[in-house]
Structure formats: structure tokens, C-alpha cells
Amino acid sequence: MKSLSGTRPVRPRAALAALAGAQFTVMLATSVVNVALPRIQSGLRLSDAGAPWVVNAYGLAFGALLLAGGRAADLLGRRRTLLAGLTVFGAASLAAGLAPSAGLLITARAVQGAGAAVVAPAALAVVMDLFPPGPGRGRALGVWGAVSGAGAAAGVLLGGLLSQLLAWAWVFHTVALGTALVAGGVAVLVPRVPGGTPGRFDLLGTTAVTSALTALVWGLTAARRTGWSAPQVLTAFAVAAVLLVAFVRVERRHPAPLLPPRLLAAGTVVAGNVLMALLGSVWIALFFFLPLYQQQVLGYGPLVTGLGQLPLAAANMLGSALAPRLARRLGPPVTVGAALLTEAAGLLWLARIRADGSYAADVLGPTLLIGLGLGAAFVQLTVLAVAGVPRTDAGLAGGLVNTTRQVGGAIGLAVLTTLAGSVTAHAATGRTQPEALTAGYRTAFAVSAALLTLTAALVPALVRRRAEPSAVARTGTGPSAH
């Protein structure tokens, strides 16, 4: 295959491995501190109120800046932007491991999230450049989905392993080392593509939507701790609403808007993003509640908890690999619906966990079903979210689908943690702490299953066939204006 720049041959599989490594690293950093957080809190003497911000600072910056990162990749050049994002991400990871205080650690995590917001959409856009519509792109996105789910599960494993065997700082040092290796792979294996798309950067619109997303995610995060009616939470939601209205007004008048109408009108972009937001609302909550059940109820240590994520990761990779084949045979709508229902069945099974249960009896079987469904659903929803997108908007499309997943996840996690906490508090009377906690976790898993079932029911109405419907079913990617 000739190089996109005409200077040297392209090895698409090798380039895909480097790009998948970038996505894996971003997803790893999302969950790697979850299990290690108690050790971090003890080491830096973090307060109970400050400890969650080691996790939240990353997610807040990541979710708020994804659209800006995707648009920057389109305008400045995707490979160049990807390498810059990896540099920021790696440097911030190193700084987090060296942080002598809680404030510096939380700041480093926010910068790390900002770097990730550039890496994720830029890497996905380069994948779309290297693999034109067809079975090849379907397989490439299958790999993409596999490493995304595996990265989240591996983060739990790595965090548990390193925090138990070494100092907590190695959680971040290891991510920094991995990022350096990935950046080297990208520099060597990913070809230079044509320069950025000519156009203006919508600074006002970008500022408005980034500020709105920051206020929204901050409000949702704070609601988990202070409650939904707290003044600071209501103020954050009001600010987010005002800024979103301002963003819409700016976009209507700007000659080169951040979210151009052509993007939202292309293929199945809107359907893919709506469904991805609903999937994200359950996805992030799963990786929050499951380790808590294993540690706080079953009494497992960080390492055993991390090892318990391996079957889930393996099932996720299998589901991701099967998704393109199923889409070619059954069509994307049927594949998405079946994947969502498979995951919902696993969550409903998980809602039967017991306070005196065990990993083999209560966790293993459900997580295998969840992994299969999650992997297949993520791949096909990513396909839907980028189908028909012009090449000039590939980075922005990648930023948008990651944004909807992150924001959906923040909303879902805030709602489900509030609900689980309420059930646990109510069940605490007359029950042991493990029994009360289990009651809350069961409720969260049951509501998640119901939400995914509803999402599956929405698929036929949202995923409407457009131009070249046979191509969508045949390739699993849909038409594209490349």
C-alpha cells in the first residue's frame, strides 16, 4: 500500500497497532487509579472530599475538551496533533507520579485528561484515513473497540497490581513509560498524512461548549457527594444551560462553526451518538461499582480485584472481534440491538449478587455476557457515529462520539451512585454493612439493565437507513465522503 504522503509504503496493520496503543493508554488512565485510590489517599493524606478528584479531574478535562481536540486535529493535521497530545499526556503522567502534594497530583491529572482529549479523536481520525469504508474499516474498528474495553479493564488490574506490590506512584510512572513507547510507535509506523484542512478555528464556540461541558460534568460529579439540590450543583447546571444556549447562538452565526450542520446531517451520526451516550451511562458505572463490590463486600484485595477483570476484558475483545462479522451478516441495527440486550442480560444477572457470595458464583458468568455485549455494541455504535462523515470532519466526529460517551457516563454515574447510596442508607437499618452495600449495588445493576433494554428498543427508530443501505449492512461502516 502506498503512503498517504507518497514518501514510503504504509503498513496499515502496524500503524493500527500503534494507534490502538494510543487508545488503550487513554482508556487505561481512565480506570487505573480506581483501585489504587485508597493507597494514594493514604500516601498524600488526601481528605475524603479531595480523594475523588484524583479520578474526577481526569474525566472532567477529558470530557470537556474532546470536541476542541477533534477540531484541532482536523485543522492542524492529525498525526502532528496526535503526537502533541501524547507528549502532554505522558509528561502529565510522569508529573502525577512525582507529585508531592494532593493539589499538584489533581492538577497533573487534569492536564493528563486534556492530553487524552487530543489523543482519542486524533487517533480515531487517522484510523479512518488509513482504512476507507469497507470490511477493512470494520475490522479496524473491531480492534479499536477491543482495546477500548480491554484498556478500561486492564486499568483496574494494573492499578491493583502496582499499588499492592509497589508504591502508588508507579501507577502513573507505568502509564508515562507506556505513553513514551506508544509515541515512538506512532512516530515510526503512522505515515505522514496531508496537512490540516484549511479553515478557521471557532474560538468563541469552542470556549462556550467547553465551559458548558465543564460546568455540567462538575455539577454531576459534585452531585454524587453533596446531593442534587445543593446550591453549587444547581448553579453549575444553570451555568451549563446558559452556555449551551450561547453555544447554539454562536454556531448559527459563525461562518466555520465547531459543529457544522453537515456533520450532524451525515449518515447515522446523530443516532450513533445518542445511543453511545446511553451506553456510556452504564459503561462507566459498571467499572465503578463492580470493583467496589469485590473489595467492600467480598473482601478482595486490589490485586485479586484487578485479576477479576481479566475474563471481562477477554469477553470484550471477543465481542469486538465478532461485531464486524455480525454486522455484515445481520446488519448494524440488529447487531447493535442484540449486543445491548446481551449486556443487559448480564447486568440483570449481576443484579442477583449476594453479600455472602463469591466471584465464581456471582461475578464471573454475568461479566462474560456483559463483556461480549459491551464489545460488540461499542464497535457498532462507533461505526454508526462516523458513517458518512466527510474526511475533513473525521477528527471532529471522533471527538463528538467520545464526548457523548463521557458525558453520558458522567450523568449515568451521578444518577446511579445517588440511587445506590439511597438504597444502601435505607437498607442499613437492621442489616450488616455488606448486606446494605450489596442492596445498593444490586439496584444500580438492575437499573442499568433496564436502561440498556430501553436503549435496544430505541435502535430501530433511531437507526434509519439512508443512502446506500446495502453498503451499510454489507460493510458495517456505511457510506463515507472520503
C-alpha positions in Angstrom: 0.0 0.0 0.0 1.4 3.4 -1.0 2.0 6.1 1.6 -0.7 8.7 2.0 2.1 11.3 1.6 3.8 9.4 -1.2 7.1 9.1 0.6 7.2 5.5 1.8 5.0 2.4 1.9 2.3 2.2 4.5 1.9 -0.8 6.7 -1.7 -0.4 7.8 -1.7 -3.2 10.4 1.4 -1.9 12.1 0.1 1.7 12.1 -3.2 0.4 13.5 -1.3 -1.3 16.3 0.3 2.0 17.3 -3.0 3.9 17.1 -4.7 1.2 19.1 -1.9 1.6 21.7 -2.8 5.2 22.0 -6.4 4.5 22.6 -5.6 1.7 25.1 -3.4 4.1 27.0 -6.1 6.7 27.2 -8.7 4.2 28.4 -6.2 2.7 30.9 -5.7 6.1 32.5 -9.4 6.4 33.0 -9.6 3.5 35.4 -6.1 2.9 36.6 -6.5 4.9 39.8 -9.8 3.4 40.9 -8.4 0.5 42.9 -5.2 2.4 43.9 -7.1 5.4 45.3 -7.0 4.3 49.0 -3.2 3.9 48.8 -2.9 7.4 47.1 -5.2 8.9 49.7 -3.1 7.5 52.5 0.2 8.4 50.9 -0.7 12.1 50.3 -3.1 12.4 53.2 -6.0 13.3 51.0 -9.3 14.2 52.6 -12.4 12.2 51.9 -13.7 15.2 49.9 -10.5 15.6 47.9 -9.7 12.0 47.1 -12.4 11.5 44.4 -10.9 14.5 42.5 -7.9 12.3 41.6 -10.4 10.5 39.4 -12.7 13.3 38.6 -10.1 15.8 37.4 -9.1 13.5 34.6 -12.6 12.8 33.5 -13.6 16.4 33.7 -10.9 17.7 31.4 -11.2 14.7 29.1 -14.9 15.1 28.6 -14.9 18.9 28.3 -12.1 19.2 25.7 -12.8 16.4 23.3 -14.6 18.5 20.7 -11.8 21.1 20.8 -9.3 18.3 20.4 -11.1 16.7 17.5 -11.4 20.0 15.7 -7.7 20.8 16.3 -6.8 17.5 14.7 -8.8 18.4 11.6 -7.3 21.9 11.2 -3.7 21.3 12.3 -3.0 17.8 11.0 -4.0 14.6 12.7 -0.6 12.8 13.1 1.0 16.1 14.4 -1.8 16.7 16.8 -1.7 13.1 18.0 2.0 13.3 18.8 1.5 16.6 20.6 -1.3 15.1 22.7 0.7 12.0 23.6 3.6 14.3 24.7 1.3 16.3 27.0 -0.4 13.1 28.3 3.0 11.4 29.0 4.5 14.4 30.7 1.4 14.9 32.9 1.5 11.1 33.8 5.1 11.5 34.9 4.3 14.6 36.9 1.4 12.9 38.6 3.7 10.1 39.9 6.2 12.7 41.2 3.6 15.0 42.8 4.5 15.7 46.4 1.1 17.1 47.3 -2.6 16.5 46.6 -3.0 19.8 44.7 -0.2 19.0 42.3 -1.5 15.5 41.7 -5.0 16.7 40.9 -3.6 19.4 38.6 -1.4 16.8 36.8 -4.5 14.5 36.4 -6.4 17.4 34.8 -3.6 18.1 32.3 -3.4 14.4 31.6 -7.1 14.5 30.7 -6.5 17.4 28.4 -3.8 15.4 26.6 -6.2 12.5 26.3 -8.9 14.7 24.8 -6.5 15.4 21.9 -5.2 11.8 21.6 -8.5 10.0 21.4 -10.2 11.9 18.4 -6.9 12.3 16.5 -6.1 8.6 16.7 -9.6 7.6 15.6 -9.4 10.1 12.7 -6.1 8.6 11.5 -7.7 5.1 11.6 -10.4 6.4 9.3 -7.8 7.9 7.0 -5.9 4.6 6.7 -8.9 2.4 6.3 -11.5 3.5 3.8 -15.1 2.4 4.0 -15.5 -1.4 3.6 -14.7 -4.6 5.5 -11.2 -3.3 6.3 -12.5 -0.4 8.3 -15.0 -2.7 10.1 -12.1 -4.9 11.2 -10.0 -1.9 12.2 -12.8 -0.5 14.3 -13.2 -4.0 15.8 -9.7 -3.8 17.0 -10.4 -0.2 18.3 -13.3 -1.5 20.3 -11.4 -4.4 21.7 -8.5 -2.2 23.0 -11.0 0.4 24.4 -12.8 -2.2 26.6 -9.5 -4.0 27.4 -7.9 -0.8 28.4 -10.6 0.0 31.0 -10.4 -3.5 32.5 -6.6 -3.5 32.4 -6.5 -0.2 34.3 -8.2 -1.9 37.2 -5.8 -4.8 37.1 -2.7 -2.6 36.7 -3.8 -0.3 39.4 -4.4 -3.1 41.8 -1.1 -4.9 40.9 1.1 -1.8 41.2 -0.5 -0.3 44.3 -0.2 -3.6 46.1 3.3 -4.6 45.0 5.0 -1.2 44.6 4.4 2.4 45.6 1.2 4.1 44.3 3.4 6.5 42.2 4.2 3.6 39.9 0.6 3.6 38.7 1.4 6.9 36.9 5.1 6.1 36.1 4.0 3.0 34.2 1.4 5.0 32.2 4.1 7.5 31.4 6.5 4.8 30.2 3.8 3.2 28.1 2.9 6.5 26.6 6.5 7.1 25.5 6.6 3.7 23.8 3.3 4.4 22.0 4.5 7.9 20.9 7.6 6.2 19.4 5.4 3.7 17.6 3.2 6.4 16.2 6.2 8.4 15.0 7.7 5.4 13.2 4.7 3.5 12.0 2.0 6.0 11.3 2.6 7.7 7.9 2.5 11.5 7.4 -0.8 12.4 6.0 -1.7 15.5 4.1 -1.8 18.7 6.2 -4.7 20.1 8.1 -7.9 21.2 6.5 -7.9 24.9 5.7 -10.4 26.8 7.9 -10.9 29.0 10.9 -11.0 27.7 14.5 -14.3 28.6 16.1 -12.7 30.0 19.3 -15.9 31.6 20.7 -18.0 28.4 20.1 -15.2 26.2 21.4 -14.9 28.3 24.6 -18.7 28.2 25.1 -19.2 24.5 24.7 -16.0 23.6 26.6 -17.1 25.8 29.5 -20.7 24.3 29.3 -19.4 20.8 29.4 -17.0 21.6 32.3 -19.9 23.1 34.3 -22.2 20.1 33.5 -19.6 17.4 34.4 -18.5 19.3 37.5 -22.1 19.6 38.7 -22.8 15.9 38.1 -19.6 15.0 39.9 -20.4 17.2 42.9 -24.0 15.9 43.0 -22.6 12.5 43.9 -21.2 13.9 47.1 -23.5 16.8 48.1 -26.8 15.8 46.6 -28.8 17.1 43.6 -30.3 20.1 45.4 -27.1 21.6 46.7 -26.7 25.3 45.7 -23.3 24.7 43.9 -24.8 21.8 41.9 -27.9 23.8 40.8 -25.6 26.8 40.0 -23.4 24.6 37.8 -26.4 23.2 35.9 -27.7 26.7 35.4 -24.4 27.9 34.1 -24.1 24.9 31.7 -27.6 25.6 30.3 -26.9 29.2 29.7 -23.6 28.4 28.0 -25.2 25.7 25.8 -27.8 28.2 24.6 -25.0 30.7 23.9 -23.1 28.0 22.0 -26.1 27.3 19.8 -26.5 31.0 19.0 -22.8 31.4 18.2 -22.9 28.3 15.9 -25.7 29.7 13.9 -23.8 32.9 13.1 -20.2 31.6 12.7 -19.0 31.0 9.1 -17.0 28.0 10.2 -18.8 26.5 13.3 -17.3 24.0 15.6 -20.2 21.6 14.9 -21.2 22.2 11.3 -24.7 21.1 10.2 -23.1 18.8 7.5 -21.6 16.7 10.3 -24.9 16.2 12.1 -26.7 15.5 8.8 -24.2 12.9 7.7 -25.1 9.2 7.7 -26.2 8.0 11.1 -24.0 10.4 13.2 -26.9 11.6 15.4 -28.2 8.1 16.0 -24.8 6.7 16.8 -24.1 9.5 19.3 -27.4 9.3 21.1 -27.1 5.6 21.5 -23.4 5.9 22.6 -24.4 8.4 25.3 -26.9 5.8 26.7 -24.3 3.0 26.5 -21.7 5.3 28.2 -24.1 5.9 31.1 -23.9 2.2 32.0 -20.4 1.5 30.9 -18.5 3.9 33.3 -20.8 3.0 36.2 -20.0 -0.7 35.7 -16.3 -0.2 36.2 -17.1 1.9 39.3 -19.5 -0.5 41.1 -18.0 -3.9 40.3 -14.6 -3.3 41.9 -16.4 -1.8 45.0 -18.5 -5.0 45.3 -15.4 -7.2 45.0 -13.4 -5.1 47.6 -16.0 -3.8 50.1 -18.3 -6.9 50.1 -16.3 -9.9 49.0 -13.2 -8.6 50.8 -10.8 -9.0 48.0 -7.5 -7.0 47.9 -6.5 -4.7 45.0 -4.6 -7.4 43.1 -7.3 -10.1 43.2 -9.9 -7.4 42.3 -7.8 -6.5 39.3 -7.3 -10.1 38.2 -11.1 -10.5 38.3 -11.4 -8.1 35.4 -9.5 -10.4 33.0 -12.4 -12.5 31.9 -14.5 -9.3 31.3 -11.6 -7.9 29.2 -11.3 -11.2 27.2 -15.0 -11.3 26.5 -15.0 -7.7 25.5 -12.2 -8.4 23.0 -14.2 -11.3 21.6 -17.3 -9.3 21.2 -15.4 -6.5 19.5 -13.9 -9.0 17.0 -17.2 -10.6 16.2 -19.1 -7.3 15.7 -18.0 -6.6 12.1 -18.8 -10.1 11.0 -22.2 -10.0 12.7 -22.9 -6.6 11.1 -22.2 -7.8 7.6 -24.5 -10.8 8.1 -27.3 -9.3 10.2 -27.0 -5.6 9.6 -25.9 -2.9 12.1 -29.3 -2.3 13.7 -29.8 -5.9 14.5 -26.2 -6.3 15.7 -26.5 -3.2 18.0 -29.8 -4.3 19.4 -28.6 -7.9 20.1 -25.4 -6.6 21.7 -27.3 -4.2 24.0 -29.7 -6.9 25.1 -26.8 -9.3 25.7 -25.1 -6.7 28.0 -28.5 -6.0 29.7 -28.9 -9.8 30.4 -25.5 -9.8 32.1 -26.3 -6.8 34.2 -29.7 -8.3 35.2 -27.8 -11.5 36.2 -25.3 -9.3 38.1 -28.2 -7.7 40.0 -28.6 -11.0 41.8 -25.2 -10.7 43.7 -25.2 -11.7 47.4 -23.5 -10.3 50.4 -22.1 -13.8 51.2 -21.4 -14.6 47.5 -18.2 -15.4 45.6 -16.5 -14.3 42.4 -17.2 -17.6 40.7 -20.8 -17.8 41.6 -21.9 -14.2 41.4 -19.5 -12.3 39.1 -17.8 -14.5 36.5 -20.8 -15.6 34.5 -22.5 -12.1 34.3 -19.3 -10.3 33.4 -18.7 -12.7 30.4 -22.1 -11.7 29.0 -21.5 -8.1 29.7 -18.1 -8.1 28.0 -19.5 -9.7 24.9 -22.3 -7.3 24.6 -20.3 -4.2 25.5 -17.5 -5.0 23.0 -19.9 -5.6 20.1 -22.1 -2.6 21.0 -19.2 -0.2 21.3 -17.7 -1.1 17.9 -21.0 -0.8 16.0 -22.0 2.5 17.7 -18.6 3.9 16.8 -19.3 2.8 13.2 -22.7 4.5 13.2 -21.3 7.7 14.7 -18.7 8.1 12.0 -20.6 6.7 9.0 -20.9 9.1 6.1 -18.7 11.7 7.7 -16.6 13.8 5.3 -12.8 13.3 5.6 -12.4 16.9 6.6 -14.6 16.3 9.7 -13.2 12.9 10.8 -11.3 14.3 13.9 -14.4 16.3 15.0 -16.6 13.2 14.6 -14.2 11.2 16.8 -14.3 14.0 19.4 -18.1 14.1 19.3 -18.6 10.3 19.8 -16.1 10.3 22.7 -17.8 13.4 24.2 -21.2 11.8 24.2 -19.8 8.6 25.8 -18.0 10.7 28.5 -20.9 13.0 29.3 -23.4 10.1 29.2 -21.1 8.3 31.6 -20.9 11.2 33.9 -24.7 11.6 34.0 -25.2 7.8 34.5 -22.6 7.5 37.2 -24.1 10.5 39.1 -27.6 9.1 39.0 -26.7 5.5 39.8 -24.4 6.4 42.7 -27.1 8.6 44.2 -29.6 5.8 43.8 -27.3 3.1 45.1 -26.4 5.3 48.1 -30.0 6.0 48.9 -30.9 2.3 48.8 -27.8 1.4 50.9 -28.8 4.1 53.6 -32.3 2.8 53.7 -31.2 -0.8 54.0 -28.6 -0.1 56.7 -31.3 -0.4 59.4 -31.3 -3.9 60.7 -28.7 -5.2 58.2 -24.9 -5.6 58.2 -22.8 -3.2 56.2 -22.0 -5.7 53.4 -25.7 -6.5 53.1 -26.6 -2.8 52.8 -23.9 -2.1 50.3 -25.0 -5.1 48.2 -28.5 -3.9 48.1 -27.3 -0.6 46.6 -25.1 -2.3 44.1 -27.9 -4.6 43.0 -30.2 -1.7 42.4 -27.6 0.1 40.3 -27.1 -3.0 38.1 -30.8 -3.6 37.8 -31.5 0.0 36.7 -28.5 -0.3 34.2 -30.1 -3.4 32.7 -33.4 -1.6 32.3 -31.7 1.4 30.7 -29.9 -0.8 28.1 -33.1 -2.7 27.3 -34.8 0.7 26.6 -31.8 1.7 24.5 -32.1 -1.5 22.5 -35.8 -0.7 21.9 -34.8 2.7 20.5 -32.4 1.3 17.9 -34.9 0.6 15.1 -36.4 4.1 15.4 -33.0 6.0 15.6 -31.0 4.0 13.1 -32.8 4.8 9.8 -31.2 3.6 6.6 -30.0 6.4 4.4 -28.1 6.4 1.2 -26.7 3.1 0.0 -28.4 1.0 2.7 -27.0 -2.2 1.3 -23.5 -0.9 1.8 -24.2 -0.3 5.5 -25.3 -3.8 6.0 -22.6 -5.3 3.9 -19.6 -3.5 5.3 -20.7 -2.4 8.7 -19.4 1.0 8.1 -21.8 2.8 5.9 -21.1 5.3 3.1 -18.4 7.9 3.6 -17.4 11.0 1.7 -13.7 10.3 1.7 
